[in-house]
Amino acid sequence: MQEEEVINVGPPTIERVRTTDPTTVDSAFTSATLGSTIAILGTNLLGTQEVYLNDYPWVSILPM
């Protein structure tokens, strides 16, 4: 079985949130402006159907 085919089970866990700007991917940030694109990295996120940030629904979920 290839690595892409392995599906983990368990609770979803967010390990890191970062910007998508390649020049700052290793930098931490504490806020983002409305409309910013961010990447949420973690485990068991494949089946995620909804994400809320500060009680606001996030409009786009793209698996990486």
N, C-alpha and C positions, 0 to 999 in steps of 0.2 A: 504494500500500500504506500503511495506517495504521501509526502508530508502534507500537501494541500488537501488530501482526502481524509485526513484524521480529524474527527470531530470530538472535541472534549466535552465532557458533561460536568455540570456543577454550576454554582452561582456565577453570574457575570462579575468580573472584577476589573475595575479601571486601574491601570498601573501608572499611566502618564497621560497628560494632556499637553499638546504642543502646537505651535503654529505650523503651517505648511510651507513657510518660507525656507528654502534650502540653506540660506545663510545663517539662520537662527534656530535650526532644529535641536541643537544641544543647549539652548538657553531657556531658562525658566521665565514664566510670565505670570502675573497675578490678575490681569484683566485683559479684556478684548473689547473692541468697539462693535456695535451692532453691525452685522453683515460680514464680520471677520470669518475666515475659514480656519477651522482648527481640526486637529487630528486627535481622536481619543483612542489610546492604545491600551490593550488589556487582554484578558483571556475570557473565553466563553461568551464573546459578544456577537457571534455569527447569527444567532436567531433574534437579535435585538430588533424590535419593531417600533419602539418609541423611546425618545431621549428628551429629557427636560433639563434645561439649564436655568437656574433661578426661577423655577416654576413656569417657564415659557417653553412651549414645544419647539424642538429643533426640527427644521424643515427638511433636511436632507441626510440620509444615511447611506453612505457608500462604503462597501466592504473594501478593505485593502489587502 
